[in-house]
């Protein structure tokens, strides 16, 4: 039972870390390209969607030792 809980926590941590890193990188790239640090709500929404999509696509590559 503890192993299942540990794996679920590792999955949640890995997923959120990958999504957050992708979002920060995209935010930085958009700020560099547009020369503005402020984003519209539409840009922020797309950044979040892309970050979550990348994290979902990388799920098969997560490794959690049992």
The first five atom37 places (N, CA, C, CB, O) and aatype in JSON, in Angstrom:
{
  "aatype": [20, 20, 20, 20, 20, 20, 20, 20, 20, 20, 20, 20, 20, 20, 20, 20, 20, 20, 20, 20, 20, 20, 20, 20, 20, 20, 20, 20, 20, 20, 20, 20, 20, 20, 20, 20, 20, 20, 20, 20, 20, 20, 20, 20, 20, 20, 20, 20, 20, 20, 20, 20, 20, 20, 20, 20, 20, 20, 20, 20, 20, 20, 20, 20, 20, 20],
  "atom_mask": [
    [1, 1, 1, 1, 1],
    [1, 1, 1, 1, 1],
    [1, 1, 1, 1, 1],
    [1, 1, 1, 1, 1],
    [1, 1, 1, 1, 1],
    [1, 1, 1, 1, 1],
    [1, 1, 1, 1, 1],
    [1, 1, 1, 1, 1],
    [1, 1, 1, 1, 1],
    [1, 1, 1, 1, 1],
    [1, 1, 1, 1, 1],
    [1, 1, 1, 1, 1],
    [1, 1, 1, 1, 1],
    [1, 1, 1, 1, 1],
    [1, 1, 1, 1, 1],
    [1, 1, 1, 1, 1],
    [1, 1, 1, 1, 1],
    [1, 1, 1, 1, 1],
    [1, 1, 1, 1, 1],
    [1, 1, 1, 1, 1],
    [1, 1, 1, 1, 1],
    [1, 1, 1, 1, 1],
    [1, 1, 1, 1, 1],
    [1, 1, 1, 1, 1],
    [1, 1, 1, 1, 1],
    [1, 1, 1, 1, 1],
    [1, 1, 1, 1, 1],
    [1, 1, 1, 1, 1],
    [1, 1, 1, 1, 1],
    [1, 1, 1, 1, 1],
    [1, 1, 1, 1, 1],
    [1, 1, 1, 1, 1],
    [1, 1, 1, 1, 1],
    [1, 1, 1, 1, 1],
    [1, 1, 1, 1, 1],
    [1, 1, 1, 1, 1],
    [1, 1, 1, 1, 1],
    [1, 1, 1, 1, 1],
    [1, 1, 1, 1, 1],
    [1, 1, 1, 1, 1],
    [1, 1, 1, 1, 1],
    [1, 1, 1, 1, 1],
    [1, 1, 1, 1, 1],
    [1, 1, 1, 1, 1],
    [1, 1, 1, 1, 1],
    [1, 1, 1, 1, 1],
    [1, 1, 1, 1, 1],
    [1, 1, 1, 1, 1],
    [1, 1, 1, 1, 1],
    [1, 1, 1, 1, 1],
    [1, 1, 1, 1, 1],
    [1, 1, 1, 1, 1],
    [1, 1, 1, 1, 1],
    [1, 1, 1, 1, 1],
    [1, 1, 1, 1, 1],
    [1, 1, 1, 1, 1],
    [1, 1, 1, 1, 1],
    [1, 1, 1, 1, 1],
    [1, 1, 1, 1, 1],
    [1, 1, 1, 1, 1],
    [1, 1, 1, 1, 1],
    [1, 1, 1, 1, 1],
    [1, 1, 1, 1, 1],
    [1, 1, 1, 1, 1],
    [1, 1, 1, 1, 1],
    [1, 1, 1, 1, 1]
  ],
  "atom_positions": [
    [[0.83, -1.19, 0.0], [0.0, 0.0, 0.0], [0.87, 1.26, 0.0], [-0.94, 0.0, 1.21], [0.55, 2.24, -0.67]],
    [[1.96, 1.23, 0.74], [2.84, 2.39, 0.79], [3.52, 2.61, -0.56], [3.9, 2.21, 1.88], [3.78, 3.75, -0.94]],
    [[3.8, 1.53, -1.28], [4.43, 1.67, -2.6], [3.49, 2.36, -3.58], [4.85, 0.3, -3.14], [3.94, 3.16, -4.4]],
    [[2.21, 2.06, -3.51], [1.24, 2.7, -4.4], [1.18, 4.19, -4.1], [-0.16, 2.05, -4.25], [1.2, 5.02, -5.01]],
    [[1.11, 4.53, -2.83], [1.07, 5.94, -2.43], [2.34, 6.65, -2.88], [0.9, 6.07, -0.9], [2.28, 7.77, -3.38]],
    [[3.48, 6.01, -2.7], [4.76, 6.61, -3.11], [4.8, 6.83, -4.62], [5.93, 5.71, -2.68], [5.26, 7.87, -5.08]],
    [[4.32, 5.86, -5.39], [4.3, 6.0, -6.84], [3.34, 7.1, -7.29], [3.93, 4.68, -7.49], [3.63, 7.83, -8.24]],
    [[2.19, 7.21, -6.63], [1.25, 8.28, -6.97], [1.85, 9.65, -6.68], [-0.06, 8.1, -6.2], [1.69, 10.58, -7.47]],
    [[2.53, 9.78, -5.56], [3.17, 11.05, -5.23], [4.3, 11.37, -6.21], [3.71, 11.02, -3.79], [4.47, 12.52, -6.6]],
    [[5.06, 10.35, -6.6], [6.14, 10.56, -7.57], [5.56, 10.97, -8.93], [7.0, 9.28, -7.72], [6.13, 11.83, -9.6]],
    [[4.45, 10.36, -9.32], [3.82, 10.72, -10.59], [3.34, 12.16, -10.56], [2.64, 9.78, -10.89], [3.59, 12.92, -11.5]],
    [[2.67, 12.54, -9.49], [2.16, 13.91, -9.39], [3.3, 14.93, -9.39], [1.32, 14.08, -8.11], [3.2, 15.97, -10.04]],
    [[4.37, 14.62, -8.69], [5.51, 15.52, -8.67], [6.19, 15.64, -10.01], [6.51, 15.06, -7.65], [6.55, 16.73, -10.44]],
    [[6.37, 14.51, -10.68], [7.0, 14.52, -12.01], [6.15, 15.25, -13.01], [7.26, 13.09, -12.49], [6.66, 16.05, -13.8]],
    [[4.85, 15.0, -13.01], [3.94, 15.65, -13.93], [3.94, 17.16, -13.73], [2.52, 15.1, -13.77], [4.06, 17.92, -14.7]],
    [[3.82, 17.6, -12.49], [3.76, 19.04, -12.23], [5.1, 19.72, -12.53], [3.37, 19.3, -10.77], [5.11, 20.85, -13.01]],
    [[6.2, 19.05, -12.27], [7.52, 19.62, -12.57], [7.7, 19.8, -14.08], [8.63, 18.74, -12.01], [8.13, 20.86, -14.52]],
    [[7.38, 18.78, -14.86], [7.53, 18.88, -16.31], [6.62, 19.98, -16.87], [7.2, 17.52, -16.99], [7.05, 20.78, -17.69]],
    [[5.37, 20.01, -16.42], [4.45, 21.04, -16.9], [4.94, 22.43, -16.53], [3.04, 20.8, -16.34], [4.88, 23.34, -17.36]],
    [[5.42, 22.62, -15.31], [5.88, 23.93, -14.87], [7.12, 24.38, -15.63], [6.17, 23.92, -13.38], [7.22, 25.55, -16.0]],
    [[8.06, 23.48, -15.87], [9.28, 23.85, -16.6], [8.93, 24.24, -18.04], [10.3, 22.67, -16.59], [9.45, 25.23, -18.56]],
    [[8.07, 23.48, -18.68], [7.66, 23.82, -20.05], [6.98, 25.18, -20.07], [6.72, 22.73, -20.62], [7.23, 25.98, -20.98]],
    [[6.12, 25.45, -19.1], [5.43, 26.73, -19.05], [6.41, 27.89, -18.86], [4.39, 26.73, -17.93], [6.27, 28.93, -19.5]],
    [[7.39, 27.72, -17.97], [8.37, 28.78, -17.75], [9.22, 29.03, -18.99], [9.26, 28.43, -16.58], [9.51, 30.18, -19.33]],
    [[9.63, 27.97, -19.67], [10.43, 28.12, -20.89], [9.62, 28.84, -21.97], [10.91, 26.74, -21.41], [10.13, 29.76, -22.61]],
    [[8.38, 28.43, -22.17], [7.54, 29.09, -23.16], [7.31, 30.56, -22.82], [6.2, 28.37, -23.29], [7.34, 31.42, -23.7]],
    [[7.08, 30.84, -21.56], [6.88, 32.23, -21.13], [8.12, 33.06, -21.42], [6.54, 32.3, -19.61], [8.02, 34.18, -21.91]],
    [[9.28, 32.51, -21.13], [10.53, 33.2, -21.42], [10.74, 33.44, -22.9], [11.68, 32.43, -20.86], [11.15, 34.52, -23.31]],
    [[10.47, 32.42, -23.71], [10.64, 32.57, -25.16], [9.69, 33.62, -25.73], [10.4, 31.23, -25.85], [10.09, 34.43, -26.56]],
    [[8.45, 33.61, -25.28], [7.5, 34.6, -25.76], [7.91, 36.0, -25.32], [6.08, 34.28, -25.26], [7.77, 36.96, -26.09]],
    [[8.4, 36.13, -24.1], [8.85, 37.44, -23.62], [10.05, 37.94, -24.43], [9.23, 37.37, -22.12], [10.13, 39.13, -24.73]],
    [[10.96, 37.06, -24.79], [12.12, 37.45, -25.59], [11.69, 37.86, -27.0], [13.14, 36.29, -25.66], [12.16, 38.86, -27.53]],
    [[10.8, 37.08, -27.59], [10.37, 37.35, -28.97], [9.54, 38.63, -29.05], [9.57, 36.17, -29.51], [9.74, 39.44, -29.96]],
    [[8.61, 38.81, -28.12], [7.7, 39.96, -28.19], [8.23, 41.2, -27.47], [6.36, 39.58, -27.6], [7.63, 42.27, -27.57]],
    [[9.34, 41.07, -26.75], [9.95, 42.18, -25.99], [9.0, 42.73, -24.93], [10.36, 43.31, -26.94], [9.1, 43.9, -24.55]],
    [[8.07, 41.89, -24.44], [7.16, 42.27, -23.36], [7.15, 41.16, -22.32], [5.72, 42.55, -23.9], [7.15, 39.98, -22.66]],
    [[7.13, 41.56, -21.06], [7.05, 40.54, -20.02], [5.61, 40.24, -19.65], [7.81, 40.99, -18.79], [5.33, 39.22, -19.01]],
    [[4.69, 41.1, -20.03], [3.29, 40.9, -19.71], [2.62, 40.12, -20.85], [2.56, 42.26, -19.47], [2.81, 40.44, -22.02]],
    [[1.86, 39.1, -20.48], [1.18, 38.26, -21.45], [-0.31, 38.54, -21.4], [1.47, 36.76, -21.2], [-0.85, 38.93, -20.36]],
    [[-0.97, 38.35, -22.51], [-2.43, 38.43, -22.51], [-2.97, 37.15, -21.89], [-3.0, 38.65, -23.96], [-2.26, 36.15, -21.77]],
    [[-4.22, 37.19, -21.5], [-4.81, 35.99, -20.88], [-4.86, 34.84, -21.89], [-6.23, 36.29, -20.33], [-4.77, 33.67, -21.52]],
    [[-5.01, 35.18, -23.16], [-5.04, 34.14, -24.19], [-3.69, 33.46, -24.31], [-5.46, 34.74, -25.54], [-3.63, 32.23, -24.41]],
    [[-2.6, 34.22, -24.3], [-1.26, 33.64, -24.36], [-0.99, 32.77, -23.15], [-0.2, 34.74, -24.46], [-0.44, 31.67, -23.28]],
    [[-1.37, 33.25, -21.97], [-1.16, 32.46, -20.75], [-1.95, 31.16, -20.79], [-1.55, 33.27, -19.51], [-1.46, 30.11, -20.36]],
    [[-3.16, 31.21, -21.31], [-3.99, 30.02, -21.41], [-3.33, 28.99, -22.33], [-5.4, 30.38, -21.92], [-3.29, 27.8, -22.0]],
    [[-2.83, 29.44, -23.48], [-2.17, 28.52, -24.4], [-0.89, 27.94, -23.81], [-1.85, 29.22, -25.7], [-0.57, 26.78, -24.04]],
    [[-0.16, 28.74, -23.05], [1.05, 28.25, -22.4], [0.71, 27.12, -21.42], [1.78, 29.4, -21.66], [1.4, 26.1, -21.38]],
    [[-0.35, 27.3, -20.66], [-0.78, 26.26, -19.72], [-1.21, 25.0, -20.47], [-1.93, 26.77, -18.83], [-0.84, 23.89, -20.08]],
    [[-1.98, 25.16, -21.54], [-2.42, 24.01, -22.32], [-1.24, 23.25, -22.9], [-3.36, 24.46, -23.44], [-1.21, 22.02, -22.86]],
    [[-0.27, 23.97, -23.44], [0.89, 23.31, -24.04], [1.71, 22.61, -22.97], [1.76, 24.33, -24.79], [2.2, 21.5, -23.19]],
    [[1.89, 23.25, -21.8], [2.63, 22.62, -20.71], [2.01, 21.32, -20.25], [2.74, 23.56, -19.54], [2.71, 20.33, -20.03]],
    [[0.7, 21.32, -20.11], [0.0, 20.1, -19.7], [0.06, 19.04, -20.79], [-1.48, 20.41, -19.35], [0.23, 17.86, -20.5]],
    [[-0.06, 19.46, -22.05], [-0.01, 18.51, -23.16], [1.36, 17.83, -23.24], [-0.33, 19.2, -24.49], [1.44, 16.63, -23.47]],
    [[2.43, 18.59, -23.07], [3.78, 18.01, -23.11], [3.96, 17.03, -21.96], [4.86, 19.12, -23.04], [4.51, 15.94, -22.14]],
    [[3.49, 17.4, -20.76], [3.59, 16.49, -19.62], [2.79, 15.21, -19.87], [3.1, 17.18, -18.33], [3.23, 14.12, -19.49]],
    [[1.62, 15.33, -20.49], [0.82, 14.15, -20.8], [1.51, 13.27, -21.84], [-0.56, 14.55, -21.29], [1.47, 12.04, -21.75]],
    [[2.13, 13.89, -22.84], [2.82, 13.12, -23.87], [4.03, 12.38, -23.32], [3.25, 14.04, -25.01], [4.42, 11.34, -23.86]],
    [[4.64, 12.89, -22.28], [5.83, 12.27, -21.72], [5.53, 11.22, -20.64], [6.73, 13.32, -21.14], [6.46, 10.63, -20.09]],
    [[4.28, 10.98, -20.33], [3.93, 9.99, -19.3], [4.53, 8.62, -19.57], [2.42, 9.86, -19.19], [5.0, 7.99, -18.63]],
    [[4.54, 8.11, -20.8], [5.14, 6.78, -21.02], [6.63, 6.7, -20.65], [4.97, 6.39, -22.46], [7.16, 5.61, -20.46]],
    [[7.3, 7.82, -20.55], [8.72, 7.82, -20.24], [9.01, 8.02, -18.75], [9.39, 8.89, -21.03], [10.18, 8.0, -18.35]],
    [[7.98, 8.2, -17.93], [8.18, 8.3, -16.49], [8.64, 6.93, -15.99], [6.86, 8.78, -15.75], [8.17, 5.9, -16.48]],
    [[9.53, 6.92, -15.04], [10.02, 5.66, -14.47], [9.86, 5.73, -12.96], [11.51, 5.38, -14.86], [10.44, 6.6, -12.32]],
    [[9.1, 4.83, -12.4], [8.9, 4.75, -10.97], [9.29, 3.36, -10.5], [7.44, 5.08, -10.59], [8.52, 2.41, -10.69]],
    [[10.43, 3.21, -9.9], [10.82, 1.87, -9.43], [9.87, 1.38, -8.35], [12.26, 1.87, -8.91], [9.51, 2.14, -7.45]],
    [[9.47, 0.15, -8.43], [8.52, -0.4, -7.46], [9.21, -0.92, -6.23], [7.71, -1.5, -8.09], [8.55, -1.42, -5.31]]
  ]
}
